Amino acid sequence: MDDKKIIEMFLARDENAIRAVEKKYGGLCYHVASNILARHEDREECVNDVLLALWNAIPPERPDPLSAYIYKVGKNI
């Protein structure tokens, strides 16, 4: 699914947006978290925190590109 569609899902408050981000960017998020956190449970919690932060930030934000915004949100957690 393309990023514009995912962002539209967030704007519509469609919970499937979370699953779409996890499907498209979850591997990358887990990889970054694994470079920082040793325990699997901590990595999972970190990725979940990023997903929740995205849910809370979109709307009003309309990120473009979404991948960079995920990084920005994750960096601030």
N, CA, C and O atoms as a Maestro MAE file, in Angstrom:
{
 s_m_m2io_version
 :::
 2.0.0
}

f_m_ct {
 s_m_title
 :::
 protein
 m_atom[308] {
  # First column is atom index #
  i_m_mmod_type
  r_m_x_coord
  r_m_y_coord
  r_m_z_coord
  i_m_residue_number
  s_m_chain_name
  s_m_pdb_residue_name
  s_m_pdb_atom_name
  i_m_atomic_number
  :::
  1 25 0.844 -1.170 0.000 1 A "MET " " N  " 7
  2 3 0.000 0.000 0.000 1 A "MET " " CA " 6
  3 2 0.894 1.239 0.000 1 A "MET " " C  " 6
  4 15 1.928 1.267 0.667 1 A "MET " " O  " 8
  5 25 0.493 2.247 -0.741 2 A "ASP " " N  " 7
  6 3 1.337 3.431 -0.795 2 A "ASP " " CA " 6
  7 2 1.088 4.341 0.413 2 A "ASP " " C  " 6
  8 15 0.046 4.273 1.065 2 A "ASP " " O  " 8
  9 25 2.074 5.186 0.684 3 A "ASP " " N  " 7
  10 3 2.049 6.027 1.881 3 A "ASP " " CA " 6
  11 2 0.870 6.990 1.899 3 A "ASP " " C  " 6
  12 15 0.300 7.249 2.960 3 A "ASP " " O  " 8
  13 25 0.501 7.517 0.755 4 A "LYS " " N  " 7
  14 3 -0.626 8.459 0.706 4 A "LYS " " CA " 6
  15 2 -1.915 7.788 1.166 4 A "LYS " " C  " 6
  16 15 -2.717 8.399 1.872 4 A "LYS " " O  " 8
  17 25 -2.114 6.546 0.773 5 A "LYS " " N  " 7
  18 3 -3.303 5.798 1.201 5 A "LYS " " CA " 6
  19 2 -3.253 5.558 2.713 5 A "LYS " " C  " 6
  20 15 -4.268 5.684 3.397 5 A "LYS " " O  " 8
  21 25 -2.079 5.214 3.228 6 A "ILE " " N  " 7
  22 3 -1.938 4.985 4.670 6 A "ILE " " CA " 6
  23 2 -2.247 6.265 5.437 6 A "ILE " " C  " 6
  24 15 -2.941 6.228 6.453 6 A "ILE " " O  " 8
  25 25 -1.740 7.389 4.961 7 A "ILE " " N  " 7
  26 3 -1.991 8.663 5.637 7 A "ILE " " CA " 6
  27 2 -3.478 9.001 5.586 7 A "ILE " " C  " 6
  28 15 -4.030 9.494 6.570 7 A "ILE " " O  " 8
  29 25 -4.129 8.746 4.465 8 A "GLU " " N  " 7
  30 3 -5.574 8.976 4.377 8 A "GLU " " CA " 6
  31 2 -6.330 8.106 5.378 8 A "GLU " " C  " 6
  32 15 -7.334 8.535 5.947 8 A "GLU " " O  " 8
  33 25 -5.847 6.893 5.589 9 A "MET " " N  " 7
  34 3 -6.478 6.011 6.583 9 A "MET " " CA " 6
  35 2 -6.319 6.594 7.986 9 A "MET " " C  " 6
  36 15 -7.262 6.573 8.777 9 A "MET " " O  " 8
  37 25 -5.133 7.112 8.296 10 A "PHE " " N  " 7
  38 3 -4.929 7.774 9.585 10 A "PHE " " CA " 6
  39 2 -5.881 8.958 9.734 10 A "PHE " " C  " 6
  40 15 -6.521 9.119 10.773 10 A "PHE " " O  " 8
  41 25 -5.971 9.782 8.696 11 A "LEU " " N  " 7
  42 3 -6.822 10.966 8.746 11 A "LEU " " CA " 6
  43 2 -8.287 10.588 8.943 11 A "LEU " " C  " 6
  44 15 -9.047 11.336 9.559 11 A "LEU " " O  " 8
  45 25 -8.679 9.437 8.423 12 A "ALA " " N  " 7
  46 3 -10.048 8.943 8.588 12 A "ALA " " CA " 6
  47 2 -10.222 8.186 9.909 12 A "ALA " " C  " 6
  48 15 -11.307 7.689 10.211 12 A "ALA " " O  " 8
  49 25 -9.134 8.105 10.695 13 A "ARG " " N  " 7
  50 3 -9.118 7.383 11.980 13 A "ARG " " CA " 6
  51 2 -9.455 5.902 11.793 13 A "ARG " " C  " 6
  52 15 -10.119 5.291 12.631 13 A "ARG " " O  " 8
  53 25 -8.991 5.348 10.696 14 A "ASP " " N  " 7
  54 3 -9.159 3.931 10.387 14 A "ASP " " CA " 6
  55 2 -8.025 3.162 11.061 14 A "ASP " " C  " 6
  56 15 -6.854 3.365 10.742 14 A "ASP " " O  " 8
  57 25 -8.376 2.289 11.979 15 A "GLU " " N  " 7
  58 3 -7.364 1.535 12.731 15 A "GLU " " CA " 6
  59 2 -6.513 0.642 11.839 15 A "GLU " " C  " 6
  60 15 -5.435 0.213 12.252 15 A "GLU " " O  " 8
  61 25 -6.966 0.356 10.646 16 A "ASN " " N  " 7
  62 3 -6.166 -0.444 9.720 16 A "ASN " " CA " 6
  63 2 -4.895 0.280 9.296 16 A "ASN " " C  " 6
  64 15 -3.971 -0.344 8.775 16 A "ASN " " O  " 8
  65 25 -4.841 1.588 9.515 17 A "ALA " " N  " 7
  66 3 -3.628 2.348 9.203 17 A "ALA " " CA " 6
  67 2 -2.450 1.834 10.026 17 A "ALA " " C  " 6
  68 15 -1.324 1.757 9.533 17 A "ALA " " O  " 8
  69 25 -2.715 1.488 11.270 18 A "ILE " " N  " 7
  70 3 -1.658 0.955 12.141 18 A "ILE " " CA " 6
  71 2 -1.103 -0.337 11.549 18 A "ILE " " C  " 6
  72 15 0.111 -0.517 11.460 18 A "ILE " " O  " 8
  73 25 -1.991 -1.226 11.149 19 A "ARG " " N  " 7
  74 3 -1.559 -2.497 10.565 19 A "ARG " " CA " 6
  75 2 -0.812 -2.276 9.249 19 A "ARG " " C  " 6
  76 15 0.152 -2.982 8.954 19 A "ARG " " O  " 8
  77 25 -1.254 -1.302 8.464 20 A "ALA " " N  " 7
  78 3 -0.580 -1.017 7.197 20 A "ALA " " CA " 6
  79 2 0.841 -0.503 7.432 20 A "ALA " " C  " 6
  80 15 1.770 -0.899 6.729 20 A "ALA " " O  " 8
  81 25 1.007 0.374 8.418 21 A "VAL " " N  " 7
  82 3 2.355 0.862 8.740 21 A "VAL " " CA " 6
  83 2 3.215 -0.285 9.241 21 A "VAL " " C  " 6
  84 15 4.372 -0.425 8.844 21 A "VAL " " O  " 8
  85 25 2.647 -1.100 10.108 22 A "GLU " " N  " 7
  86 3 3.431 -2.226 10.644 22 A "GLU " " CA " 6
  87 2 3.825 -3.189 9.532 22 A "GLU " " C  " 6
  88 15 4.942 -3.709 9.528 22 A "GLU " " O  " 8
  89 25 2.921 -3.430 8.593 23 A "LYS " " N  " 7
  90 3 3.236 -4.336 7.487 23 A "LYS " " CA " 6
  91 2 4.327 -3.752 6.585 23 A "LYS " " C  " 6
  92 15 5.237 -4.462 6.158 23 A "LYS " " O  " 8
  93 25 4.224 -2.457 6.302 24 A "LYS " " N  " 7
  94 3 5.169 -1.838 5.370 24 A "LYS " " CA " 6
  95 2 6.490 -1.463 6.026 24 A "LYS " " C  " 6
  96 15 7.552 -1.652 5.434 24 A "LYS " " O  " 8
  97 25 6.433 -0.933 7.247 25 A "TYR " " N  " 7
  98 3 7.634 -0.407 7.893 25 A "TYR " " CA " 6
  99 2 8.006 -1.129 9.188 25 A "TYR " " C  " 6
  100 15 8.984 -0.762 9.839 25 A "TYR " " O  " 8
  101 25 7.249 -2.133 9.561 26 A "GLY " " N  " 7
  102 3 7.513 -2.834 10.820 26 A "GLY " " CA " 6
  103 2 8.891 -3.458 10.870 26 A "GLY " " C  " 6
  104 15 9.567 -3.375 11.896 26 A "GLY " " O  " 8
  105 25 9.321 -4.078 9.794 27 A "GLY " " N  " 7
  106 3 10.641 -4.704 9.765 27 A "GLY " " CA " 6
  107 2 11.752 -3.697 9.989 27 A "GLY " " C  " 6
  108 15 12.699 -3.957 10.731 27 A "GLY " " O  " 8
  109 25 11.635 -2.565 9.355 28 A "LEU " " N  " 7
  110 3 12.624 -1.506 9.532 28 A "LEU " " CA " 6
  111 2 12.610 -0.990 10.967 28 A "LEU " " C  " 6
  112 15 13.664 -0.773 11.565 28 A "LEU " " O  " 8
  113 25 11.419 -0.795 11.513 29 A "CYS " " N  " 7
  114 3 11.311 -0.313 12.900 29 A "CYS " " CA " 6
  115 2 11.940 -1.312 13.874 29 A "CYS " " C  " 6
  116 15 12.679 -0.920 14.777 29 A "CYS " " O  " 8
  117 25 11.648 -2.600 13.691 30 A "TYR " " N  " 7
  118 3 12.230 -3.620 14.569 30 A "TYR " " CA " 6
  119 2 13.745 -3.675 14.412 30 A "TYR " " C  " 6
  120 15 14.468 -3.883 15.386 30 A "TYR " " O  " 8
  121 25 14.218 -3.490 13.193 31 A "HIS " " N  " 7
  122 3 15.663 -3.506 12.958 31 A "HIS " " CA " 6
  123 2 16.344 -2.361 13.703 31 A "HIS " " C  " 6
  124 15 17.360 -2.564 14.368 31 A "HIS " " O  " 8
  125 25 15.785 -1.166 13.590 32 A "VAL " " N  " 7
  126 3 16.359 -0.012 14.286 32 A "VAL " " CA " 6
  127 2 16.304 -0.248 15.797 32 A "VAL " " C  " 6
  128 15 17.282 0.000 16.502 32 A "VAL " " O  " 8
  129 25 15.171 -0.723 16.287 33 A "ALA " " N  " 7
  130 3 15.032 -0.979 17.729 33 A "ALA " " CA " 6
  131 2 16.019 -2.045 18.193 33 A "ALA " " C  " 6
  132 15 16.536 -1.963 19.307 33 A "ALA " " O  " 8
  133 25 16.284 -3.040 17.358 34 A "SER " " N  " 7
  134 3 17.200 -4.107 17.765 34 A "SER " " CA " 6
  135 2 18.648 -3.621 17.843 34 A "SER " " C  " 6
  136 15 19.471 -4.225 18.531 34 A "SER " " O  " 8
  137 25 18.956 -2.534 17.140 35 A "ASN " " N  " 7
  138 3 20.296 -1.954 17.243 35 A "ASN " " CA " 6
  139 2 20.487 -1.197 18.549 35 A "ASN " " C  " 6
  140 15 21.613 -0.879 18.934 35 A "ASN " " O  " 8
  141 25 19.384 -0.913 19.227 36 A "ILE " " N  " 7
  142 3 19.433 -0.132 20.459 36 A "ILE " " CA " 6
  143 2 19.089 -0.975 21.683 36 A "ILE " " C  " 6
  144 15 19.691 -0.817 22.745 36 A "ILE " " O  " 8
  145 25 18.127 -1.862 21.527 37 A "LEU " " N  " 7
  146 3 17.594 -2.620 22.663 37 A "LEU " " CA " 6
  147 2 17.899 -4.104 22.525 37 A "LEU " " C  " 6
  148 15 17.728 -4.683 21.452 37 A "LEU " " O  " 8
  149 25 18.346 -4.711 23.602 38 A "ALA " " N  " 7
  150 3 18.743 -6.116 23.561 38 A "ALA " " CA " 6
  151 2 17.558 -7.068 23.687 38 A "ALA " " C  " 6
  152 15 17.512 -8.100 23.017 38 A "ALA " " O  " 8
  153 25 16.613 -6.727 24.536 39 A "ARG " " N  " 7
  154 3 15.495 -7.646 24.803 39 A "ARG " " CA " 6
  155 2 14.385 -7.497 23.771 39 A "ARG " " C  " 6
  156 15 14.000 -6.389 23.398 39 A "ARG " " O  " 8
  157 25 13.883 -8.641 23.322 40 A "HIS " " N  " 7
  158 3 12.796 -8.681 22.343 40 A "HIS " " CA " 6
  159 2 11.578 -7.911 22.845 40 A "HIS " " C  " 6
  160 15 10.950 -7.179 22.079 40 A "HIS " " O  " 8
  161 25 11.244 -8.068 24.109 41 A "GLU " " N  " 7
  162 3 10.078 -7.392 24.679 41 A "GLU " " CA " 6
  163 2 10.234 -5.883 24.622 41 A "GLU " " C  " 6
  164 15 9.268 -5.168 24.355 41 A "GLU " " O  " 8
  165 25 11.439 -5.393 24.870 42 A "ASP " " N  " 7
  166 3 11.697 -3.956 24.809 42 A "ASP " " CA " 6
  167 2 11.570 -3.432 23.381 42 A "ASP " " C  " 6
  168 15 11.051 -2.339 23.159 42 A "ASP " " O  " 8
  169 25 12.048 -4.220 22.413 43 A "ARG " " N  " 7
  170 3 11.931 -3.818 21.005 43 A "ARG " " CA " 6
  171 2 10.468 -3.746 20.598 43 A "ARG " " C  " 6
  172 15 10.058 -2.802 19.923 43 A "ARG " " O  " 8
  173 25 9.676 -4.736 21.003 44 A "GLU " " N  " 7
  174 3 8.250 -4.735 20.695 44 A "GLU " " CA " 6
  175 2 7.557 -3.519 21.290 44 A "GLU " " C  " 6
  176 15 6.748 -2.870 20.627 44 A "GLU " " O  " 8
  177 25 7.873 -3.216 22.536 45 A "GLU " " N  " 7
  178 3 7.264 -2.068 23.200 45 A "GLU " " CA " 6
  179 2 7.654 -0.764 22.503 45 A "GLU " " C  " 6
  180 15 6.826 0.135 22.351 45 A "GLU " " O  " 8
  181 25 8.887 -0.665 22.089 46 A "CYS " " N  " 7
  182 3 9.368 0.526 21.395 46 A "CYS " " CA " 6
  183 2 8.601 0.720 20.081 46 A "CYS " " C  " 6
  184 15 8.133 1.822 19.794 46 A "CYS " " O  " 8
  185 25 8.474 -0.328 19.300 47 A "VAL " " N  " 7
  186 3 7.750 -0.236 18.028 47 A "VAL " " CA " 6
  187 2 6.286 0.111 18.288 47 A "VAL " " C  " 6
  188 15 5.710 0.922 17.564 47 A "VAL " " O  " 8
  189 25 5.686 -0.484 19.295 48 A "ASN " " N  " 7
  190 3 4.303 -0.153 19.631 48 A "ASN " " CA " 6
  191 2 4.162 1.302 20.055 48 A "ASN " " C  " 6
  192 15 3.167 1.951 19.731 48 A "ASN " " O  " 8
  193 25 5.145 1.815 20.772 49 A "ASP " " N  " 7
  194 3 5.133 3.229 21.158 49 A "ASP " " CA " 6
  195 2 5.184 4.141 19.929 49 A "ASP " " C  " 6
  196 15 4.512 5.172 19.884 49 A "ASP " " O  " 8
  197 25 5.975 3.756 18.949 50 A "VAL " " N  " 7
  198 3 6.054 4.536 17.709 50 A "VAL " " CA " 6
  199 2 4.704 4.505 16.985 50 A "VAL " " C  " 6
  200 15 4.243 5.535 16.495 50 A "VAL " " O  " 8
  201 25 4.077 3.345 16.916 51 A "LEU " " N  " 7
  202 3 2.780 3.238 16.250 51 A "LEU " " CA " 6
  203 2 1.732 4.083 16.956 51 A "LEU " " C  " 6
  204 15 0.923 4.744 16.303 51 A "LEU " " O  " 8
  205 25 1.739 4.067 18.284 52 A "LEU " " N  " 7
  206 3 0.801 4.889 19.047 52 A "LEU " " CA " 6
  207 2 1.082 6.375 18.818 52 A "LEU " " C  " 6
  208 15 0.153 7.168 18.666 52 A "LEU " " O  " 8
  209 25 2.336 6.745 18.793 53 A "ALA " " N  " 7
  210 3 2.694 8.147 18.552 53 A "ALA " " CA " 6
  211 2 2.227 8.592 17.159 53 A "ALA " " C  " 6
  212 15 1.772 9.723 16.993 53 A "ALA " " O  " 8
  213 25 2.335 7.715 16.170 54 A "LEU " " N  " 7
  214 3 1.824 8.042 14.834 54 A "LEU " " CA " 6
  215 2 0.321 8.266 14.876 54 A "LEU " " C  " 6
  216 15 -0.192 9.226 14.301 54 A "LEU " " O  " 8
  217 25 -0.382 7.369 15.564 55 A "TRP " " N  " 7
  218 3 -1.832 7.468 15.683 55 A "TRP " " CA " 6
  219 2 -2.231 8.802 16.328 55 A "TRP " " C  " 6
  220 15 -3.212 9.427 15.925 55 A "TRP " " O  " 8
  221 25 -1.473 9.220 17.315 56 A "ASN " " N  " 7
  222 3 -1.794 10.460 18.021 56 A "ASN " " CA " 6
  223 2 -1.377 11.707 17.242 56 A "ASN " " C  " 6
  224 15 -1.915 12.785 17.493 56 A "ASN " " O  " 8
  225 25 -0.443 11.589 16.313 57 A "ALA " " N  " 7
  226 3 0.071 12.742 15.580 57 A "ALA " " CA " 6
  227 2 -0.618 12.986 14.239 57 A "ALA " " C  " 6
  228 15 -0.630 14.107 13.732 57 A "ALA " " O  " 8
  229 25 -1.191 11.926 13.673 58 A "ILE " " N  " 7
  230 3 -1.854 12.040 12.370 58 A "ILE " " CA " 6
  231 2 -3.344 11.784 12.581 58 A "ILE " " C  " 6
  232 15 -3.680 10.641 12.891 58 A "ILE " " O  " 8
  233 25 -4.232 12.697 12.449 59 A "PRO " " N  " 7
  234 3 -4.040 14.109 12.211 59 A "PRO " " CA " 6
  235 2 -3.606 14.835 13.470 59 A "PRO " " C  " 6
  236 15 -3.683 14.238 14.544 59 A "PRO " " O  " 8
  237 25 -3.170 16.038 13.416 60 A "PRO " " N  " 7
  238 3 -3.292 17.014 12.336 60 A "PRO " " CA " 6
  239 2 -2.161 16.948 11.323 60 A "PRO " " C  " 6
  240 15 -2.279 17.504 10.231 60 A "PRO " " O  " 8
  241 25 -1.061 16.275 11.666 61 A "GLU " " N  " 7
  242 3 0.067 16.194 10.730 61 A "GLU " " CA " 6
  243 2 -0.332 15.444 9.466 61 A "GLU " " C  " 6
  244 15 -1.176 14.550 9.500 61 A "GLU " " O  " 8
  245 25 0.284 15.819 8.361 62 A "ARG " " N  " 7
  246 3 0.136 15.128 7.070 62 A "ARG " " CA " 6
  247 2 1.551 14.892 6.530 62 A "ARG " " C  " 6
  248 15 1.999 15.589 5.619 62 A "ARG " " O  " 8
  249 25 2.245 13.908 7.096 63 A "PRO " " N  " 7
  250 3 3.660 13.727 6.761 63 A "PRO " " CA " 6
  251 2 3.890 13.295 5.316 63 A "PRO " " C  " 6
  252 15 3.124 12.528 4.733 63 A "PRO " " O  " 8
  253 25 4.969 13.816 4.776 64 A "ASP " " N  " 7
  254 3 5.388 13.418 3.436 64 A "ASP " " CA " 6
  255 2 6.901 13.606 3.355 64 A "ASP " " C  " 6
  256 15 7.356 14.748 3.302 64 A "ASP " " O  " 8
  257 25 7.670 12.583 3.342 65 A "PRO " " N  " 7
  258 3 7.320 11.175 3.253 65 A "PRO " " CA " 6
  259 2 7.030 10.554 4.625 65 A "PRO " " C  " 6
  260 15 7.530 11.015 5.651 65 A "PRO " " O  " 8
  261 25 6.235 9.532 4.617 66 A "LEU " " N  " 7
  262 3 5.848 8.858 5.850 66 A "LEU " " CA " 6
  263 2 7.038 8.197 6.533 66 A "LEU " " C  " 6
  264 15 7.138 8.229 7.759 66 A "LEU " " O  " 8
  265 25 7.929 7.608 5.771 67 A "SER " " N  " 7
  266 3 9.077 6.913 6.363 67 A "SER " " CA " 6
  267 2 9.931 7.853 7.205 67 A "SER " " C  " 6
  268 15 10.368 7.481 8.294 67 A "SER " " O  " 8
  269 25 10.170 9.050 6.721 68 A "ALA " " N  " 7
  270 3 10.957 10.024 7.479 68 A "ALA " " CA " 6
  271 2 10.208 10.455 8.737 68 A "ALA " " C  " 6
  272 15 10.821 10.686 9.780 68 A "ALA " " O  " 8
  273 25 8.902 10.563 8.640 69 A "TYR " " N  " 7
  274 3 8.107 10.958 9.799 69 A "TYR " " CA " 6
  275 2 8.126 9.864 10.860 69 A "TYR " " C  " 6
  276 15 8.166 10.158 12.055 69 A "TYR " " O  " 8
  277 25 8.096 8.623 10.437 70 A "ILE " " N  " 7
  278 3 8.187 7.510 11.400 70 A "ILE " " CA " 6
  279 2 9.515 7.605 12.156 70 A "ILE " " C  " 6
  280 15 9.561 7.422 13.372 70 A "ILE " " O  " 8
  281 25 10.575 7.888 11.434 71 A "TYR " " N  " 7
  282 3 11.888 8.046 12.072 71 A "TYR " " CA " 6
  283 2 11.850 9.195 13.075 71 A "TYR " " C  " 6
  284 15 12.337 9.059 14.197 71 A "TYR " " O  " 8
  285 25 11.273 10.323 12.675 72 A "LYS " " N  " 7
  286 3 11.194 11.502 13.536 72 A "LYS " " CA " 6
  287 2 10.401 11.192 14.808 72 A "LYS " " C  " 6
  288 15 10.823 11.547 15.909 72 A "LYS " " O  " 8
  289 25 9.277 10.543 14.657 73 A "VAL " " N  " 7
  290 3 8.450 10.188 15.816 73 A "VAL " " CA " 6
  291 2 9.202 9.224 16.718 73 A "VAL " " C  " 6
  292 15 9.193 9.382 17.939 73 A "VAL " " O  " 8
  293 25 9.851 8.230 16.131 74 A "GLY " " N  " 7
  294 3 10.593 7.238 16.913 74 A "GLY " " CA " 6
  295 2 11.761 7.846 17.654 74 A "GLY " " C  " 6
  296 15 12.085 7.434 18.768 74 A "GLY " " O  " 8
  297 25 12.384 8.810 17.044 75 A "LYS " " N  " 7
  298 3 13.544 9.465 17.653 75 A "LYS " " CA " 6
  299 2 13.144 10.242 18.907 75 A "LYS " " C  " 6
  300 15 13.952 10.407 19.820 75 A "LYS " " O  " 8
  301 25 11.925 10.709 18.951 76 A "ASN " " N  " 7
  302 3 11.444 11.514 20.077 76 A "ASN " " CA " 6
  303 2 10.790 10.702 21.185 76 A "ASN " " C  " 6
  304 15 10.242 11.270 22.130 76 A "ASN " " O  " 8
  305 25 10.840 9.399 21.079 77 A "ILE " " N  " 7
  306 3 10.219 8.558 22.124 77 A "ILE " " CA " 6
  307 2 11.258 8.242 23.183 77 A "ILE " " C  " 6
  308 15 10.957 7.549 24.155 77 A "ILE " " O  " 8
  :::
 }
 m_bond[307] {
  # First column is bond index #
  i_m_from
  i_m_to
  i_m_order
  :::
  1 1 2 1
  2 2 3 1
  3 3 4 2
  4 3 5 1
  5 5 6 1
  6 6 7 1
  7 7 8 2
  8 7 9 1
  9 9 10 1
  10 10 11 1
  11 11 12 2
  12 11 13 1
  13 13 14 1
  14 14 15 1
  15 15 16 2
  16 15 17 1
  17 17 18 1
  18 18 19 1
  19 19 20 2
  20 19 21 1
  21 21 22 1
  22 22 23 1
  23 23 24 2
  24 23 25 1
  25 25 26 1
  26 26 27 1
  27 27 28 2
  28 27 29 1
  29 29 30 1
  30 30 31 1
  31 31 32 2
  32 31 33 1
  33 33 34 1
  34 34 35 1
  35 35 36 2
  36 35 37 1
  37 37 38 1
  38 38 39 1
  39 39 40 2
  40 39 41 1
  41 41 42 1
  42 42 43 1
  43 43 44 2
  44 43 45 1
  45 45 46 1
  46 46 47 1
  47 47 48 2
  48 47 49 1
  49 49 50 1
  50 50 51 1
  51 51 52 2
  52 51 53 1
  53 53 54 1
  54 54 55 1
  55 55 56 2
  56 55 57 1
  57 57 58 1
  58 58 59 1
  59 59 60 2
  60 59 61 1
  61 61 62 1
  62 62 63 1
  63 63 64 2
  64 63 65 1
  65 65 66 1
  66 66 67 1
  67 67 68 2
  68 67 69 1
  69 69 70 1
  70 70 71 1
  71 71 72 2
  72 71 73 1
  73 73 74 1
  74 74 75 1
  75 75 76 2
  76 75 77 1
  77 77 78 1
  78 78 79 1
  79 79 80 2
  80 79 81 1
  81 81 82 1
  82 82 83 1
  83 83 84 2
  84 83 85 1
  85 85 86 1
  86 86 87 1
  87 87 88 2
  88 87 89 1
  89 89 90 1
  90 90 91 1
  91 91 92 2
  92 91 93 1
  93 93 94 1
  94 94 95 1
  95 95 96 2
  96 95 97 1
  97 97 98 1
  98 98 99 1
  99 99 100 2
  100 99 101 1
  101 101 102 1
  102 102 103 1
  103 103 104 2
  104 103 105 1
  105 105 106 1
  106 106 107 1
  107 107 108 2
  108 107 109 1
  109 109 110 1
  110 110 111 1
  111 111 112 2
  112 111 113 1
  113 113 114 1
  114 114 115 1
  115 115 116 2
  116 115 117 1
  117 117 118 1
  118 118 119 1
  119 119 120 2
  120 119 121 1
  121 121 122 1
  122 122 123 1
  123 123 124 2
  124 123 125 1
  125 125 126 1
  126 126 127 1
  127 127 128 2
  128 127 129 1
  129 129 130 1
  130 130 131 1
  131 131 132 2
  132 131 133 1
  133 133 134 1
  134 134 135 1
  135 135 136 2
  136 135 137 1
  137 137 138 1
  138 138 139 1
  139 139 140 2
  140 139 141 1
  141 141 142 1
  142 142 143 1
  143 143 144 2
  144 143 145 1
  145 145 146 1
  146 146 147 1
  147 147 148 2
  148 147 149 1
  149 149 150 1
  150 150 151 1
  151 151 152 2
  152 151 153 1
  153 153 154 1
  154 154 155 1
  155 155 156 2
  156 155 157 1
  157 157 158 1
  158 158 159 1
  159 159 160 2
  160 159 161 1
  161 161 162 1
  162 162 163 1
  163 163 164 2
  164 163 165 1
  165 165 166 1
  166 166 167 1
  167 167 168 2
  168 167 169 1
  169 169 170 1
  170 170 171 1
  171 171 172 2
  172 171 173 1
  173 173 174 1
  174 174 175 1
  175 175 176 2
  176 175 177 1
  177 177 178 1
  178 178 179 1
  179 179 180 2
  180 179 181 1
  181 181 182 1
  182 182 183 1
  183 183 184 2
  184 183 185 1
  185 185 186 1
  186 186 187 1
  187 187 188 2
  188 187 189 1
  189 189 190 1
  190 190 191 1
  191 191 192 2
  192 191 193 1
  193 193 194 1
  194 194 195 1
  195 195 196 2
  196 195 197 1
  197 197 198 1
  198 198 199 1
  199 199 200 2
  200 199 201 1
  201 201 202 1
  202 202 203 1
  203 203 204 2
  204 203 205 1
  205 205 206 1
  206 206 207 1
  207 207 208 2
  208 207 209 1
  209 209 210 1
  210 210 211 1
  211 211 212 2
  212 211 213 1
  213 213 214 1
  214 214 215 1
  215 215 216 2
  216 215 217 1
  217 217 218 1
  218 218 219 1
  219 219 220 2
  220 219 221 1
  221 221 222 1
  222 222 223 1
  223 223 224 2
  224 223 225 1
  225 225 226 1
  226 226 227 1
  227 227 228 2
  228 227 229 1
  229 229 230 1
  230 230 231 1
  231 231 232 2
  232 231 233 1
  233 233 234 1
  234 234 235 1
  235 235 236 2
  236 235 237 1
  237 237 238 1
  238 238 239 1
  239 239 240 2
  240 239 241 1
  241 241 242 1
  242 242 243 1
  243 243 244 2
  244 243 245 1
  245 245 246 1
  246 246 247 1
  247 247 248 2
  248 247 249 1
  249 249 250 1
  250 250 251 1
  251 251 252 2
  252 251 253 1
  253 253 254 1
  254 254 255 1
  255 255 256 2
  256 255 257 1
  257 257 258 1
  258 258 259 1
  259 259 260 2
  260 259 261 1
  261 261 262 1
  262 262 263 1
  263 263 264 2
  264 263 265 1
  265 265 266 1
  266 266 267 1
  267 267 268 2
  268 267 269 1
  269 269 270 1
  270 270 271 1
  271 271 272 2
  272 271 273 1
  273 273 274 1
  274 274 275 1
  275 275 276 2
  276 275 277 1
  277 277 278 1
  278 278 279 1
  279 279 280 2
  280 279 281 1
  281 281 282 1
  282 282 283 1
  283 283 284 2
  284 283 285 1
  285 285 286 1
  286 286 287 1
  287 287 288 2
  288 287 289 1
  289 289 290 1
  290 290 291 1
  291 291 292 2
  292 291 293 1
  293 293 294 1
  294 294 295 1
  295 295 296 2
  296 295 297 1
  297 297 298 1
  298 298 299 1
  299 299 300 2
  300 299 301 1
  301 301 302 1
  302 302 303 1
  303 303 304 2
  304 303 305 1
  305 305 306 1
  306 306 307 1
  307 307 308 2
  :::
 }
}
